[in-house]
């Protein structure tokens, strides 16, 4: 499923236009990205938590030349699935 498919499903479920559904999806994504970029955590109980963490600088290897290279430290986005989400996925795999 991509963003267009998600907008279609939301529009259908809400009985609204695709334009309104797309606005909802865009506002949701913008809000989550903005908050996590500010260092905040976004928790949706049962669904999951969006946050960021620090990744230290490290030494890696260029796979073509096998030369060592420095990988800079950076902040990375993380998502941890909530209990309901994780259980729903686990049930589907059984």
Secondary structure, DSSP 8 states (H G I E B T S, - for coil): --HHHHHHHHHHHHT--HHHHHHHHHHHHHHHHHHHHTT--EEETTTEEEEEEEE--EEEE-TTT--EEEE--EEEEEEEE-HHHHHHHHHHH-
